[in-house]
Amino acid sequence: MNFRTTTDVMHDAAGKVDTVNSEVQAELRRLQGTVDSVSGAWQGEAQAAFGQLMVRWNDSARELHQALTSIAENIRANARGFAQVEADNAAAFRV
């Protein structure tokens, strides 16, 4: 199996991850707004259980954001490394 890439492809991929991350975060904020608007409609044990669920949900949403951010950053770092190796290899042939 062969894999081929360029720094442009890698930067485009990182940008796509950033876009997806932004879209997911916007949808999560929209959903959070909807949930916030209805969560005050009840009290008691069910509301407390729901509050605990939302804490876990918020933690998971934050972890997803961090993971996608990390993926994009790692792709960019790999692109920089790839570009440096390419430049070094090209320079070696010019000697």
N, CA, C and O atoms as a Tinker XYZ file with bonds, in Angstrom:
   380  protein
     1  N      0.845000   -1.164000    0.000000    73     2
     2  CA     0.000000    0.000000    0.000000    64     1     3
     3  C      0.899000    1.238000    0.000000    63     2     4     5
     4  O      1.825000    1.338000    0.805000    81     3
     5  N      0.629000    2.152000   -0.881000    73     3     6
     6  CA     1.401000    3.389000   -0.980000    64     5     7
     7  C      0.568000    4.574000   -0.532000    63     6     8     9
     8  O     -0.624000    4.666000   -0.825000    81     7
     9  N      1.211000    5.465000    0.174000    73     7    10
    10  CA     0.579000    6.713000    0.586000    64     9    11
    11  C      1.403000    7.854000    0.014000    63    10    12    13
    12  O      2.633000    7.836000    0.066000    81    11
    13  N      0.720000    8.835000   -0.525000    73    11    14
    14  CA     1.399000   10.012000   -1.058000    64    13    15
    15  C      0.729000   11.249000   -0.494000    63    14    16    17
    16  O     -0.482000   11.283000   -0.275000    81    15
    17  N      1.540000   12.255000   -0.267000    73    15    18
    18  CA     0.986000   13.506000    0.225000    64    17    19
    19  C      1.896000   14.649000   -0.178000    63    18    20    21
    20  O      3.007000   14.445000   -0.666000    81    19
    21  N      1.407000   15.831000    0.034000    73    19    22
    22  CA     2.194000   17.050000   -0.121000    64    21    23
    23  C      1.870000   17.931000    1.078000    63    22    24    25
    24  O      0.903000   17.687000    1.799000    81    23
    25  N      2.680000   18.948000    1.282000    73    23    26
    26  CA     2.380000   19.845000    2.396000    64    25    27
    27  C      1.051000   20.555000    2.168000    63    26    28    29
    28  O      0.321000   20.828000    3.121000    81    27
    29  N      0.733000   20.857000    0.909000    73    27    30
    30  CA    -0.557000   21.500000    0.622000    64    29    31
    31  C     -1.719000   20.602000    1.023000    63    30    32    33
    32  O     -2.693000   21.065000    1.617000    81    31
    33  N     -1.614000   19.324000    0.698000    73    31    34
    34  CA    -2.669000   18.372000    1.068000    64    33    35
    35  C     -2.789000   18.295000    2.586000    63    34    36    37
    36  O     -3.894000   18.255000    3.126000    81    35
    37  N     -1.666000   18.276000    3.260000    73    35    38
    38  CA    -1.685000   18.188000    4.718000    64    37    39
    39  C     -2.297000   19.445000    5.339000    63    38    40    41
    40  O     -3.081000   19.353000    6.284000    81    39
    41  N     -1.940000   20.616000    4.810000    73    39    42
    42  CA    -2.530000   21.859000    5.327000    64    41    43
    43  C     -4.030000   21.912000    5.032000    63    42    44    45
    44  O     -4.811000   22.376000    5.863000    81    43
    45  N     -4.429000   21.439000    3.857000    73    43    46
    46  CA    -5.864000   21.382000    3.536000    64    45    47
    47  C     -6.595000   20.456000    4.501000    63    46    48    49
    48  O     -7.692000   20.774000    4.960000    81    47
    49  N     -5.990000   19.312000    4.807000    73    47    50
    50  CA    -6.617000   18.363000    5.736000    64    49    51
    51  C     -6.764000   18.986000    7.118000    63    50    52    53
    52  O     -7.801000   18.829000    7.762000    81    51
    53  N     -5.741000   19.687000    7.572000    73    51    54
    54  CA    -5.820000   20.356000    8.878000    64    53    55
    55  C     -6.921000   21.404000    8.870000    63    54    56    57
    56  O     -7.654000   21.547000    9.848000    81    55
    57  N     -7.039000   22.135000    7.773000    73    55    58
    58  CA    -8.101000   23.130000    7.651000    64    57    59
    59  C     -9.481000   22.503000    7.686000    63    58    60    61
    60  O    -10.410000   23.061000    8.270000    81    59
    61  N     -9.615000   21.341000    7.058000    73    59    62
    62  CA   -10.902000   20.638000    7.082000    64    61    63
    63  C    -11.240000   20.179000    8.496000    63    62    64    65
    64  O    -12.396000   20.246000    8.912000    81    63
    65  N    -10.245000   19.716000    9.229000    73    63    66
    66  CA   -10.478000   19.326000   10.624000    64    65    67
    67  C    -10.919000   20.546000   11.429000    63    66    68    69
    68  O    -11.832000   20.453000   12.250000    81    67
    69  N    -10.274000   21.687000   11.197000    73    67    70
    70  CA   -10.683000   22.922000   11.879000    64    69    71
    71  C    -12.127000   23.288000   11.547000    63    70    72    73
    72  O    -12.893000   23.685000   12.425000    81    71
    73  N    -12.489000   23.151000   10.273000    73    71    74
    74  CA   -13.856000   23.472000    9.848000    64    73    75
    75  C    -14.862000   22.557000   10.524000    63    74    76    77
    76  O    -15.880000   23.017000   11.039000    81    75
    77  N    -14.576000   21.263000   10.521000    73    75    78
    78  CA   -15.476000   20.308000   11.178000    64    77    79
    79  C    -15.576000   20.629000   12.663000    63    78    80    81
    80  O    -16.664000   20.592000   13.237000    81    79
    81  N    -14.455000   20.942000   13.280000    73    79    82
    82  CA   -14.453000   21.281000   14.701000    64    81    83
    83  C    -15.352000   22.489000   14.955000    63    82    84    85
    84  O    -16.154000   22.483000   15.889000    81    83
    85  N    -15.221000   23.512000   14.134000    73    83    86
    86  CA   -16.060000   24.710000   14.289000    64    85    87
    87  C    -17.534000   24.385000   14.102000    63    86    88    89
    88  O    -18.381000   24.862000   14.858000    81    87
    89  N    -17.841000   23.573000   13.097000    73    87    90
    90  CA   -19.234000   23.199000   12.843000    64    89    91
    91  C    -19.810000   22.388000   13.995000    63    90    92    93
    92  O    -20.946000   22.613000   14.413000    81    91
    93  N    -19.027000   21.447000   14.507000    73    91    94
    94  CA   -19.482000   20.628000   15.632000    64    93    95
    95  C    -19.704000   21.512000   16.857000    63    94    96    97
    96  O    -20.714000   21.378000   17.546000    81    95
    97  N    -18.765000   22.412000   17.126000    73    95    98
    98  CA   -18.910000   23.287000   18.294000    64    97    99
    99  C    -20.132000   24.190000   18.160000    63    98   100   101
   100  O    -20.832000   24.432000   19.143000    81    99
   101  N    -20.396000   24.690000   16.953000    73    99   102
   102  CA   -21.585000   25.526000   16.739000    64   101   103
   103  C    -22.859000   24.724000   16.988000    63   102   104   105
   104  O    -23.800000   25.223000   17.605000    81   103
   105  N    -22.886000   23.492000   16.513000    73   103   106
   106  CA   -24.067000   22.647000   16.726000    64   105   107
   107  C    -24.233000   22.320000   18.207000    63   106   108   109
   108  O    -25.352000   22.308000   18.720000    81   107
   109  N    -23.136000   22.060000   18.885000    73   107   110
   110  CA   -23.209000   21.774000   20.318000    64   109   111
   111  C    -23.701000   22.991000   21.096000    63   110   112   113
   112  O    -24.479000   22.853000   22.040000    81   111
   113  N    -23.247000   24.189000   20.702000    73   111   114
   114  CA   -23.739000   25.411000   21.361000    64   113   115
   115  C    -25.234000   25.599000   21.108000    63   114   116   117
   116  O    -25.979000   25.990000   22.007000    81   115
   117  N    -25.666000   25.319000   19.877000    73   115   118
   118  CA   -27.089000   25.429000   19.558000    64   117   119
   119  C    -27.892000   24.462000   20.415000    63   118   120   121
   120  O    -28.918000   24.833000   20.986000    81   119
   121  N    -27.427000   23.234000   20.501000    73   119   122
   122  CA   -28.109000   22.229000   21.311000    64   121   123
   123  C    -28.102000   22.625000   22.784000    63   122   124   125
   124  O    -29.105000   22.464000   23.478000    81   123
   125  N    -26.969000   23.143000   23.259000    73   123   126
   126  CA   -26.886000   23.583000   24.657000    64   125   127
   127  C    -27.904000   24.681000   24.924000    63   126   128   129
   128  O    -28.540000   24.692000   25.978000    81   127
   129  N    -28.063000   25.602000   23.986000    73   127   130
   130  CA   -29.051000   26.664000   24.142000    64   129   131
   131  C    -30.461000   26.117000   24.240000    63   130   132   133
   132  O    -31.256000   26.581000   25.057000    81   131
   133  N    -30.775000   25.133000   23.410000    73   131   134
   134  CA   -32.097000   24.502000   23.459000    64   133   135
   135  C    -32.304000   23.806000   24.790000    63   134   136   137
   136  O    -33.357000   23.939000   25.414000    81   135
   137  N    -31.301000   23.067000   25.221000    73   135   138
   138  CA   -31.384000   22.346000   26.495000    64   137   139
   139  C    -31.537000   23.326000   27.651000    63   138   140   141
   140  O    -32.353000   23.111000   28.547000    81   139
   141  N    -30.760000   24.395000   27.632000    73   139   142
   142  CA   -30.842000   25.388000   28.707000    64   141   143
   143  C    -32.231000   26.010000   28.787000    63   142   144   145
   144  O    -32.722000   26.309000   29.875000    81   143
   145  N    -32.856000   26.203000   27.642000    73   143   146
   146  CA   -34.167000   26.858000   27.642000    64   145   147
   147  C    -35.270000   25.971000   28.209000    63   146   148   149
   148  O    -36.286000   26.479000   28.683000    81   147
   149  N    -35.083000   24.655000   28.167000    73   147   150
   150  CA   -36.124000   23.761000   28.696000    64   149   151
   151  C    -35.766000   23.137000   30.043000    63   150   152   153
   152  O    -36.644000   22.621000   30.734000    81   151
   153  N    -34.490000   23.177000   30.424000    73   151   154
   154  CA   -34.085000   22.481000   31.651000    64   153   155
   155  C    -34.650000   23.131000   32.907000    63   154   156   157
   156  O    -34.806000   22.459000   33.927000    81   155
   157  N    -34.950000   24.388000   32.857000    73   155   158
   158  CA   -35.518000   25.052000   34.021000    64   157   159
   159  C    -36.998000   24.797000   34.193000    63   158   160   161
   160  O    -37.613000   25.298000   35.135000    81   159
   161  N    -37.578000   24.022000   33.288000    73   159   162
   162  CA   -39.024000   23.786000   33.318000    64   161   163
   163  C    -39.431000   22.767000   34.373000    63   162   164   165
   164  O    -40.621000   22.628000   34.656000    81   163
   165  N    -38.497000   22.066000   34.951000    73   163   166
   166  CA   -38.853000   21.114000   35.997000    64   165   167
   167  C    -37.821000   21.138000   37.110000    63   166   168   169
   168  O    -36.716000   21.654000   36.944000    81   167
   169  N    -38.201000   20.569000   38.253000    73   167   170
   170  CA   -37.319000   20.500000   39.408000    64   169   171
   171  C    -37.391000   19.098000   39.984000    63   170   172   173
   172  O    -38.204000   18.276000   39.560000    81   171
   173  N    -36.544000   18.844000   40.937000    73   171   174
   174  CA   -36.589000   17.565000   41.627000    64   173   175
   175  C    -35.527000   16.607000   41.141000    63   174   176   177
   176  O    -34.514000   17.004000   40.565000    81   175
   177  N    -35.786000   15.323000   41.389000    73   175   178
   178  CA   -34.819000   14.275000   41.102000    64   177   179
   179  C    -34.487000   14.180000   39.617000    63   178   180   181
   180  O    -33.325000   14.005000   39.251000    81   179
   181  N    -35.494000   14.294000   38.767000    73   179   182
   182  CA   -35.259000   14.213000   37.323000    64   181   183
   183  C    -34.375000   15.362000   36.855000    63   182   184   185
   184  O    -33.483000   15.170000   36.029000    81   183
   185  N    -34.622000   16.545000   37.380000    73   183   186
   186  CA   -33.818000   17.701000   36.998000    64   185   187
   187  C    -32.381000   17.530000   37.479000    63   186   188   189
   188  O    -31.446000   17.889000   36.763000    81   187
   189  N    -32.192000   16.992000   38.671000    73   187   190
   190  CA   -30.846000   16.759000   39.204000    64   189   191
   191  C    -30.101000   15.728000   38.355000    63   190   192   193
   192  O    -28.920000   15.902000   38.053000    81   191
   193  N    -30.796000   14.655000   37.973000    73   191   194
   194  CA   -30.179000   13.630000   37.129000    64   193   195
   195  C    -29.807000   14.216000   35.769000    63   194   196   197
   196  O    -28.748000   13.918000   35.217000    81   195
   197  N    -30.690000   15.048000   35.245000    73   195   198
   198  CA   -30.410000   15.690000   33.970000    64   197   199
   199  C    -29.198000   16.616000   34.093000    63   198   200   201
   200  O    -28.361000   16.668000   33.192000    81   199
   201  N    -29.107000   17.329000   35.184000    73   199   202
   202  CA   -27.956000   18.202000   35.413000    64   201   203
   203  C    -26.652000   17.424000   35.424000    63   202   204   205
   204  O    -25.650000   17.878000   34.873000    81   203
   205  N    -26.660000   16.249000   36.052000    73   203   206
   206  CA   -25.467000   15.404000   36.077000    64   205   207
   207  C    -25.122000   14.912000   34.673000    63   206   208   209
   208  O    -23.951000   14.848000   34.298000    81   207
   209  N    -26.149000   14.566000   33.907000    73   207   210
   210  CA   -25.931000   14.141000   32.527000    64   209   211
   211  C    -25.306000   15.276000   31.713000    63   210   212   213
   212  O    -24.404000   15.040000   30.909000    81   211
   213  N    -25.776000   16.488000   31.916000    73   211   214
   214  CA   -25.246000   17.625000   31.168000    64   213   215
   215  C    -23.792000   17.917000   31.538000    63   214   216   217
   216  O    -23.016000   18.358000   30.690000    81   215
   217  N    -23.422000   17.678000   32.777000    73   215   218
   218  CA   -22.021000   17.845000   33.166000    64   217   219
   219  C    -21.152000   16.874000   32.373000    63   218   220   221
   220  O    -20.110000   17.258000   31.843000    81   219
   221  N    -21.584000   15.612000   32.293000    73   219   222
   222  CA   -20.833000   14.615000   31.517000    64   221   223
   223  C    -20.813000   14.990000   30.041000    63   222   224   225
   224  O    -19.787000   14.858000   29.373000    81   223
   225  N    -21.953000   15.460000   29.537000    73   223   226
   226  CA   -22.055000   15.855000   28.132000    64   225   227
   227  C    -21.094000   17.006000   27.840000    63   226   228   229
   228  O    -20.390000   16.982000   26.831000    81   227
   229  N    -21.060000   18.005000   28.709000    73   227   230
   230  CA   -20.148000   19.138000   28.520000    64   229   231
   231  C    -18.693000   18.694000   28.563000    63   230   232   233
   232  O    -17.868000   19.183000   27.791000    81   231
   233  N    -18.377000   17.769000   29.461000    73   231   234
   234  CA   -17.013000   17.238000   29.524000    64   233   235
   235  C    -16.647000   16.545000   28.215000    63   234   236   237
   236  O    -15.550000   16.738000   27.689000    81   235
   237  N    -17.566000   15.742000   27.694000    73   235   238
   238  CA   -17.317000   15.036000   26.432000    64   237   239
   239  C    -17.186000   16.010000   25.269000    63   238   240   241
   240  O    -16.341000   15.822000   24.393000    81   239
   241  N    -18.011000   17.044000   25.253000    73   239   242
   242  CA   -17.933000   18.053000   24.191000    64   241   243
   243  C    -16.583000   18.765000   24.233000    63   242   244   245
   244  O    -15.981000   19.017000   23.189000    81   243
   245  N    -16.108000   19.089000   25.430000    73   243   246
   246  CA   -14.808000   19.736000   25.580000    64   245   247
   247  C    -13.686000   18.801000   25.107000    63   246   248   249
   248  O    -12.754000   19.236000   24.431000    81   247
   249  N    -13.781000   17.520000   25.464000    73   247   250
   250  CA   -12.769000   16.551000   25.042000    64   249   251
   251  C    -12.757000   16.394000   23.526000    63   250   252   253
   252  O    -11.691000   16.269000   22.924000    81   251
   253  N    -13.935000   16.400000   22.905000    73   251   254
   254  CA   -14.010000   16.310000   21.448000    64   253   255
   255  C    -13.334000   17.517000   20.813000    63   254   256   257
   256  O    -12.557000   17.375000   19.869000    81   255
   257  N    -13.629000   18.698000   21.331000    73   255   258
   258  CA   -13.007000   19.924000   20.809000    64   257   259
   259  C    -11.486000   19.845000   20.935000    63   258   260   261
   260  O    -10.761000   20.171000   19.995000    81   259
   261  N    -11.013000   19.413000   22.093000    73   259   262
   262  CA    -9.569000   19.306000   22.313000    64   261   263
   263  C     -8.942000   18.276000   21.379000    63   262   264   265
   264  O     -7.848000   18.496000   20.859000    81   263
   265  N     -9.623000   17.161000   21.163000    73   263   266
   266  CA    -9.093000   16.118000   20.284000    64   265   267
   267  C     -8.993000   16.621000   18.846000    63   266   268   269
   268  O     -7.975000   16.416000   18.186000    81   267
   269  N    -10.042000   17.276000   18.361000    73   267   270
   270  CA   -10.013000   17.784000   16.992000    64   269   271
   271  C     -8.967000   18.882000   16.831000    63   270   272   273
   272  O     -8.291000   18.952000   15.804000    81   271
   273  N     -8.832000   19.730000   17.831000    73   271   274
   274  CA    -7.799000   20.766000   17.792000    64   273   275
   275  C     -6.418000   20.130000   17.739000    63   274   276   277
   276  O     -5.558000   20.563000   16.972000    81   275
   277  N     -6.209000   19.109000   18.547000    73   275   278
   278  CA    -4.927000   18.409000   18.578000    64   277   279
   279  C     -4.631000   17.729000   17.240000    63   278   280   281
   280  O     -3.496000   17.759000   16.765000    81   279
   281  N     -5.643000   17.121000   16.640000    73   279   282
   282  CA    -5.453000   16.468000   15.339000    64   281   283
   283  C     -5.001000   17.491000   14.305000    63   282   284   285
   284  O     -4.043000   17.247000   13.571000    81   283
   285  N     -5.680000   18.629000   14.239000    73   283   286
   286  CA    -5.310000   19.663000   13.268000    64   285   287
   287  C     -3.891000   20.166000   13.527000    63   286   288   289
   288  O     -3.112000   20.343000   12.590000    81   287
   289  N     -3.556000   20.395000   14.793000    73   287   290
   290  CA    -2.208000   20.869000   15.130000    64   289   291
   291  C     -1.149000   19.834000   14.757000    63   290   292   293
   292  O     -0.083000   20.190000   14.254000    81   291
   293  N     -1.437000   18.562000   15.001000    73   291   294
   294  CA    -0.480000   17.507000   14.660000    64   293   295
   295  C     -0.287000   17.390000   13.156000    63   294   296   297
   296  O      0.831000   17.171000   12.690000    81   295
   297  N     -1.363000   17.532000   12.395000    73   295   298
   298  CA    -1.231000   17.490000   10.934000    64   297   299
   299  C     -0.342000   18.639000   10.466000    63   298   300   301
   300  O      0.527000   18.449000    9.616000    81   299
   301  N     -0.561000   19.827000   11.020000    73   299   302
   302  CA     0.275000   20.979000   10.638000    64   301   303
   303  C      1.744000   20.757000   11.024000    63   302   304   305
   304  O      2.646000   21.084000   10.253000    81   303
   305  N      1.975000   20.209000   12.203000    73   303   306
   306  CA     3.352000   19.924000   12.631000    64   305   307
   307  C      3.993000   18.899000   11.705000    63   306   308   309
   308  O      5.164000   19.028000   11.346000    81   307
   309  N      3.231000   17.886000   11.319000    73   307   310
   310  CA     3.754000   16.886000   10.393000    64   309   311
   311  C      4.048000   17.505000    9.031000    63   310   312   313
   312  O      5.023000   17.134000    8.378000    81   311
   313  N      3.212000   18.443000    8.601000    73   311   314
   314  CA     3.453000   19.123000    7.325000    64   313   315
   315  C      4.757000   19.916000    7.385000    63   314   316   317
   316  O      5.533000   19.912000    6.430000    81   315
   317  N      4.997000   20.596000    8.510000    73   315   318
   318  CA     6.256000   21.339000    8.654000    64   317   319
   319  C      7.454000   20.385000    8.613000    63   318   320   321
   320  O      8.457000   20.666000    7.957000    81   319
   321  N      7.339000   19.263000    9.316000    73   319   322
   322  CA     8.411000   18.274000    9.301000    64   321   323
   323  C      8.629000   17.693000    7.917000    63   322   324   325
   324  O      9.766000   17.509000    7.483000    81   323
   325  N      7.538000   17.406000    7.227000    73   323   326
   326  CA     7.596000   16.869000    5.868000    64   325   327
   327  C      8.296000   17.868000    4.946000    63   326   328   329
   328  O      9.157000   17.491000    4.152000    81   327
   329  N      7.920000   19.140000    5.057000    73   327   330
   330  CA     8.528000   20.170000    4.215000    64   329   331
   331  C     10.024000   20.285000    4.490000    63   330   332   333
   332  O     10.815000   20.465000    3.564000    81   331
   333  N     10.412000   20.181000    5.759000    73   331   334
   334  CA    11.830000   20.274000    6.099000    64   333   335
   335  C     12.610000   19.096000    5.531000    63   334   336   337
   336  O     13.702000   19.280000    4.994000    81   335
   337  N     12.065000   17.895000    5.641000    73   335   338
   338  CA    12.735000   16.711000    5.092000    64   337   339
   339  C     12.856000   16.836000    3.580000    63   338   340   341
   340  O     13.899000   16.513000    3.013000    81   339
   341  N     11.803000   17.301000    2.928000    73   339   342
   342  CA    11.850000   17.496000    1.475000    64   341   343
   343  C     12.940000   18.501000    1.104000    63   342   344   345
   344  O     13.698000   18.281000    0.160000    81   343
   345  N     13.015000   19.600000    1.848000    73   343   346
   346  CA    14.038000   20.615000    1.572000    64   345   347
   347  C     15.436000   20.051000    1.805000    63   346   348   349
   348  O     16.348000   20.299000    1.017000    81   347
   349  N     15.600000   19.299000    2.880000    73   347   350
   350  CA    16.902000   18.688000    3.170000    64   349   351
   351  C     17.297000   17.699000    2.079000    63   350   352   353
   352  O     18.450000   17.674000    1.649000    81   351
   353  N     16.352000   16.892000    1.635000    73   351   354
   354  CA    16.637000   15.919000    0.578000    64   353   355
   355  C     16.998000   16.619000   -0.727000    63   354   356   357
   356  O     17.934000   16.208000   -1.413000    81   355
   357  N     16.269000   17.665000   -1.071000    73   355   358
   358  CA    16.570000   18.410000   -2.292000    64   357   359
   359  C     17.957000   19.038000   -2.198000    63   358   360   361
   360  O     18.708000   19.032000   -3.173000    81   359
   361  N     18.299000   19.577000   -1.031000    73   359   362
   362  CA    19.613000   20.191000   -0.842000    64   361   363
   363  C     20.727000   19.156000   -0.964000    63   362   364   365
   364  O     21.804000   19.460000   -1.475000    81   363
   365  N     20.476000   17.954000   -0.505000    73   363   366
   366  CA    21.484000   16.899000   -0.576000    64   365   367
   367  C     21.816000   16.553000   -2.021000    63   366   368   369
   368  O     22.949000   16.177000   -2.321000    81   367
   369  N     20.854000   16.673000   -2.910000    73   367   370
   370  CA    21.099000   16.361000   -4.317000    64   369   371
   371  C     21.811000   17.506000   -5.042000    63   370   372   373
   372  O     22.379000   17.296000   -6.113000    81   371
   373  N     21.788000   18.692000   -4.480000    73   371   374
   374  CA    22.437000   19.840000   -5.109000    64   373   375
   375  C     23.932000   19.895000   -4.800000    63   374   376   377
   376  O     24.666000   20.661000   -5.424000    81   375
   377  N     24.373000   19.107000   -3.867000    73   375   378
   378  CA    25.785000   19.147000   -3.457000    64   377   379
   379  C     26.665000   18.498000   -4.476000    63   378   380
   380  O     27.881000   18.441000   -4.295000    81   379
